[in-house]
Amino acid sequence: MKNFLLIVFVIVVYSCSFGQKSISEKKEKNVVKEVFSDSIYVLNNEYAIGDARRYGVTAKTAKLQHPNTGKNRIASVLDLAEQSGLEISFPSGYYGMDLTLDSRKNLNLKFNRSEFSLIHITQRKKEDEIPENIRLKGTLISYDRLGITEAKNITIDTVYLKTDVTKSLRNMRNRGCHIYHGCSNIKINYLEIDDFGSGDASYQYNHAAVAIDGYSNNPDNIVISKVYIKSSDRHGVYMTGTDNTIKELIIDSFGTGSSEFMSGMQDANNKAGENKEFTALWMNKCDYCYVDKVTINEAGSRGVNTVFLDAGDPLKKSEVSKLIILNDNSKMGVKKDANTNIVIVNTKISN
């Protein structure tokens, strides 16, 4: 009898424990659902969860205030994406605003030829959070600049940087792509720059259509699968840092603008005027950096150097695997610093 009562007692205790556990799990699941509910953001439930239009965001309405959050609608949707982990898809069109992802984390966004002025992924102040774990899918178009600073683990599919002063909020020509100090693990599949500008003092920091630099805290593990520079008033690519790679680089023209008002460049010998010797591809203080294939068209370019292989650590070799020069201009050539650690493996010249 005692054994029977013991068995009954164990069954009752186990059943109660299991029941409490099931209730607890259900409560936890419900709490999770409540935390990640998009209900306060929804303005048009005809669209699916994750479609920016569900939350009142189109190219024309993104700047409007969201009635439930008090912020503009695009900022509200970015909050939702950050808090929930949802992939948010943005429709095509010109938004007439900057896409600012400063200090944002864990974003998964998708674009359909969505047009903005500036695209910024930065840490504005030292006390701010660093931006990290951001994935930008699809195609983005910027009429100002792609700027990335102190950012970690950023993946971008496709970005077109174009000039249209009517669509730039600063009424400027394009300011290119700048991957600046503190950046690590940045991956871009396709990057195209059309008309990197020069001019008055507002362009003083326009150094290269693609600049990967940052004095004393240079970027590392930057991988760009393909860069196409249609035209640059100044340098084409300026690369510094560690373990950085461009798999394919095409430069149609460079050095076609003015160096007036141009500031000095980080890690460069500015006193000797290197910053104003416009170069298609300039690699400087590069540790284990690679450009797999570069094609440079010198027709119409007015630069000084085709390639500048600047100084670096001799124990940390870097490499240009294949250099193709189209319409060779005898006034340009490959400049080498006496302490360069970079080699060009193969060169093909076409007149």
matplotlib code that plots the C-alpha trace (Angstrom):
import matplotlib.pyplot as plt

x = [0.0, 2.8, 4.5, 1.2, 0.8, 4.4, 3.9, 0.7, 2.5, 5.3, 2.8, 0.9, 4.1, 5.4, 2.1, 1.9, 5.5, 4.9, 1.7, 3.4, 6.3, 3.9, 2.0, 5.3, 6.5, 3.2, 3.5, 7.1, 6.0, 3.1, 5.5, 7.9, 5.0, 3.9, 7.4, 7.8, 4.3, 4.3, 0.8, 1.7, 3.5, 0.8, -0.9, -2.1, -2.7, -3.4, 0.4, 2.3, 4.4, 7.8, 6.6, 7.4, 4.1, 2.3, 3.8, 3.0, 6.4, 6.7, 9.1, 6.6, 5.5, 8.7, 9.4, 5.9, 5.4, 4.1, 1.0, 1.8, 5.5, 6.0, 9.1, 9.2, 7.9, 11.2, 12.9, 9.9, 10.3, 14.0, 13.1, 10.8, 13.4, 16.0, 13.8, 12.1, 14.6, 12.1, 13.4, 11.8, 11.4, 11.4, 9.7, 11.4, 11.4, 13.2, 12.8, 14.1, 16.0, 19.1, 19.2, 20.8, 21.7, 24.0, 24.5, 21.9, 22.3, 20.9, 19.1, 18.0, 16.7, 15.8, 15.6, 14.2, 16.2, 15.4, 16.9, 18.3, 20.6, 23.2, 23.7, 25.4, 26.4, 28.4, 29.2, 28.7, 30.1, 32.4, 29.8, 27.3, 26.9, 28.8, 26.7, 27.0, 25.3, 23.5, 22.5, 21.3, 19.9, 18.8, 19.8, 20.3, 21.0, 22.7, 23.0, 25.5, 27.8, 28.1, 29.8, 30.8, 32.7, 33.4, 31.1, 31.3, 29.8, 28.1, 26.9, 25.6, 24.4, 24.5, 25.0, 25.0, 26.5, 25.4, 25.4, 22.1, 22.3, 18.5, 18.3, 21.2, 20.0, 23.3, 23.0, 26.4, 28.0, 28.6, 31.1, 31.8, 32.3, 34.3, 35.0, 36.7, 38.4, 37.4, 35.6, 35.8, 34.2, 32.5, 31.3, 29.9, 29.0, 28.7, 29.7, 29.4, 30.5, 29.5, 30.9, 32.9, 33.1, 35.5, 35.0, 34.8, 35.8, 32.7, 34.6, 37.8, 37.4, 36.7, 39.9, 39.0, 35.9, 36.5, 38.6, 39.4, 41.4, 41.6, 44.8, 46.0, 42.7, 42.6, 39.8, 40.3, 38.6, 36.9, 35.8, 34.3, 33.5, 33.3, 33.9, 33.1, 34.3, 32.9, 34.5, 36.4, 37.6, 40.4, 41.8, 40.1, 40.7, 42.8, 43.3, 45.0, 44.5, 44.7, 43.3, 41.3, 40.3, 38.8, 38.2, 37.5, 38.1, 37.3, 38.2, 37.0, 38.5, 40.2, 42.0, 39.7, 38.9, 40.6, 42.8, 41.8, 40.7, 41.6, 42.7, 45.5, 45.0, 45.6, 48.8, 50.0, 53.0, 50.9, 53.9, 55.4, 52.0, 51.2, 47.5, 47.3, 49.0, 45.8, 46.2, 43.8, 44.8, 46.8, 47.7, 49.4, 50.3, 48.5, 49.0, 47.9, 45.7, 44.8, 43.3, 42.7, 42.0, 42.1, 41.3, 42.3, 41.3, 43.7, 41.9, 40.5, 42.1, 44.4, 45.9, 49.6, 49.9, 48.2, 49.1, 51.0, 52.5, 53.3, 55.2, 54.3, 55.5, 57.8, 56.7, 53.1, 53.0, 50.2, 49.4, 47.8, 47.2, 46.4, 46.7, 45.2, 45.9, 43.7, 44.7, 48.1, 49.2, 53.0, 52.8, 51.4, 53.0, 53.4, 55.0, 56.8, 57.9, 61.4, 59.8, 56.7, 55.5, 53.2, 53.8, 52.0, 52.1, 50.8, 50.5, 48.8, 49.0, 46.8, 47.2]
y = [0.0, 2.3, 1.6, 2.4, 5.7, 6.6, 5.9, 8.0, 10.8, 10.8, 10.9, 13.8, 15.8, 15.1, 16.0, 19.3, 20.1, 19.3, 21.4, 24.3, 24.0, 24.0, 27.0, 28.8, 28.0, 29.3, 32.5, 33.0, 32.5, 35.0, 37.5, 37.1, 37.6, 40.7, 42.2, 41.8, 42.7, 45.3, 46.5, 50.0, 50.6, 49.4, 52.0, 49.9, 46.2, 45.4, 44.9, 41.9, 42.0, 43.4, 45.5, 49.1, 50.2, 48.4, 51.0, 53.9, 54.2, 55.0, 57.2, 60.1, 59.5, 58.3, 61.8, 62.2, 61.8, 58.4, 59.0, 56.4, 57.0, 60.7, 60.0, 60.2, 57.0, 55.7, 56.1, 54.3, 51.4, 51.2, 51.0, 48.1, 46.3, 46.7, 45.5, 42.6, 41.2, 41.5, 42.0, 45.2, 45.8, 49.4, 50.3, 52.0, 55.8, 58.9, 59.4, 63.0, 62.3, 60.7, 57.0, 57.4, 54.1, 55.7, 53.5, 51.0, 47.3, 44.0, 45.5, 43.4, 45.7, 45.2, 47.9, 48.0, 50.8, 53.0, 56.5, 58.6, 61.6, 60.4, 56.9, 56.9, 54.0, 55.8, 56.4, 60.1, 60.5, 58.3, 57.7, 56.5, 52.8, 51.5, 50.4, 46.6, 43.6, 45.4, 43.7, 45.9, 43.8, 44.8, 48.0, 51.4, 54.7, 57.7, 61.2, 62.3, 59.7, 56.3, 56.9, 54.2, 54.8, 52.7, 50.0, 46.2, 43.4, 45.3, 43.6, 45.5, 44.1, 47.0, 50.7, 53.3, 56.7, 59.3, 63.0, 64.9, 68.2, 68.4, 65.2, 65.9, 67.6, 69.5, 70.5, 68.9, 66.6, 63.0, 62.6, 58.9, 56.0, 56.6, 53.6, 55.3, 54.6, 51.7, 49.8, 46.0, 43.2, 45.3, 43.5, 45.1, 43.1, 45.9, 49.6, 52.0, 55.7, 58.1, 61.7, 62.0, 65.7, 68.6, 72.4, 74.8, 74.4, 72.1, 69.4, 69.7, 66.2, 64.6, 62.6, 59.5, 58.0, 55.0, 55.8, 53.1, 54.9, 56.1, 57.3, 55.0, 53.0, 51.9, 49.6, 45.9, 42.9, 45.1, 43.1, 44.7, 42.2, 44.8, 48.5, 50.5, 54.1, 55.8, 59.1, 60.8, 64.3, 63.2, 59.8, 56.6, 54.3, 55.1, 52.0, 51.5, 49.0, 45.3, 42.3, 44.5, 43.2, 44.5, 41.5, 43.6, 47.3, 49.2, 52.9, 54.7, 58.1, 59.8, 63.0, 65.1, 67.8, 70.3, 70.0, 73.5, 73.6, 69.9, 68.9, 66.6, 62.8, 60.5, 58.5, 60.4, 62.7, 65.8, 68.1, 66.6, 67.1, 63.4, 64.1, 66.2, 63.7, 62.2, 58.4, 55.7, 53.1, 54.2, 51.6, 52.9, 51.3, 48.1, 44.9, 41.8, 43.8, 42.6, 43.9, 40.8, 42.5, 46.2, 47.7, 51.4, 53.4, 56.3, 57.9, 61.2, 60.9, 63.7, 62.1, 61.8, 58.1, 55.0, 53.2, 54.3, 51.5, 53.3, 52.3, 49.4, 46.6, 44.4, 41.4, 41.9, 41.7, 43.1, 42.4, 43.6, 40.3, 41.6, 45.2, 46.0, 49.5, 50.6, 53.5, 53.8, 57.4, 57.6, 60.5, 58.2, 55.2, 53.1, 55.0, 52.9, 54.0, 52.7, 50.9, 49.5, 46.1, 45.7, 43.9, 43.8, 40.2, 40.6, 43.7, 44.0, 47.3, 48.2, 51.2]
z = [0.0, 0.9, -2.5, -4.3, -2.4, -3.3, -7.0, -6.9, -5.2, -7.8, -10.6, -9.1, -8.5, -12.0, -13.6, -11.6, -12.5, -16.2, -16.1, -14.5, -17.0, -19.9, -18.6, -18.0, -21.6, -23.0, -20.9, -22.2, -25.8, -25.3, -23.8, -26.7, -29.1, -27.3, -27.2, -31.0, -32.0, -34.8, -33.9, -32.8, -36.0, -38.4, -40.5, -43.4, -42.6, -46.3, -46.6, -45.2, -42.1, -43.0, -45.9, -45.1, -46.6, -43.8, -41.5, -43.7, -45.4, -49.1, -50.9, -50.5, -46.9, -45.2, -43.7, -42.2, -38.5, -37.4, -35.3, -32.7, -32.1, -32.6, -34.8, -38.6, -40.2, -41.5, -38.1, -36.6, -39.0, -38.3, -34.6, -35.3, -37.4, -34.7, -31.9, -33.7, -36.1, -38.9, -42.5, -43.7, -47.4, -48.8, -52.1, -54.9, -55.4, -54.3, -50.6, -50.4, -47.2, -45.8, -44.8, -41.4, -39.6, -37.0, -33.9, -35.2, -34.5, -35.9, -38.9, -41.9, -44.6, -48.3, -50.9, -54.5, -56.2, -53.3, -53.6, -50.8, -50.4, -47.9, -46.6, -43.2, -40.9, -38.3, -34.6, -34.3, -30.7, -28.7, -26.1, -28.8, -29.6, -32.6, -35.5, -36.1, -37.6, -40.4, -43.7, -46.6, -49.4, -52.9, -54.6, -53.0, -54.9, -53.2, -54.6, -51.9, -50.2, -48.6, -45.3, -42.8, -39.6, -36.5, -37.9, -37.5, -39.5, -42.3, -45.5, -48.5, -51.8, -54.3, -54.1, -56.9, -56.1, -58.6, -59.0, -59.2, -57.3, -57.4, -55.4, -53.0, -49.8, -49.8, -53.5, -54.1, -56.6, -55.3, -52.5, -53.1, -50.6, -47.5, -45.2, -42.3, -39.0, -36.8, -39.5, -39.5, -41.5, -44.1, -47.3, -50.4, -53.4, -56.0, -55.8, -58.6, -58.5, -61.3, -61.1, -57.9, -57.6, -56.8, -56.6, -53.8, -50.1, -49.5, -51.4, -49.3, -47.9, -51.3, -51.7, -53.7, -55.2, -52.8, -49.7, -47.1, -44.5, -40.9, -39.3, -36.5, -36.6, -40.2, -41.5, -41.6, -43.3, -46.0, -49.0, -52.1, -54.9, -57.7, -57.9, -61.0, -61.1, -64.1, -63.4, -60.5, -60.4, -58.0, -57.0, -58.0, -55.0, -51.9, -49.8, -46.4, -43.6, -43.0, -44.9, -47.3, -50.7, -53.9, -56.2, -59.4, -60.0, -63.1, -63.5, -66.7, -65.8, -62.9, -62.1, -64.3, -61.7, -59.5, -56.4, -55.2, -51.6, -51.1, -47.6, -46.7, -46.7, -43.8, -43.9, -47.0, -47.4, -47.9, -47.5, -50.7, -52.4, -52.7, -52.0, -55.1, -57.4, -58.7, -59.0, -60.2, -57.6, -54.5, -51.9, -48.8, -45.5, -46.6, -44.6, -46.5, -48.9, -52.4, -55.6, -57.7, -61.0, -61.9, -65.3, -65.8, -68.9, -69.3, -72.2, -71.1, -67.6, -66.4, -63.4, -62.5, -61.6, -62.9, -59.7, -56.6, -54.5, -51.3, -48.2, -46.0, -43.6, -45.7, -43.6, -44.5, -48.3, -50.4, -54.0, -57.3, -59.1, -62.6, -63.9, -67.2, -68.7, -71.6, -73.9, -72.3, -71.6, -71.6, -69.2, -66.5, -64.9, -61.8, -58.9, -56.2, -52.8, -51.9, -48.9, -50.7, -49.6, -52.7, -55.9, -59.2, -60.4, -64.0, -66.2, -69.6, -71.5, -74.5, -76.7]

ax = plt.figure().add_subplot(projection="3d")
ax.plot(x, y, z, "-o")
ax.set_aspect("equal")
plt.show()
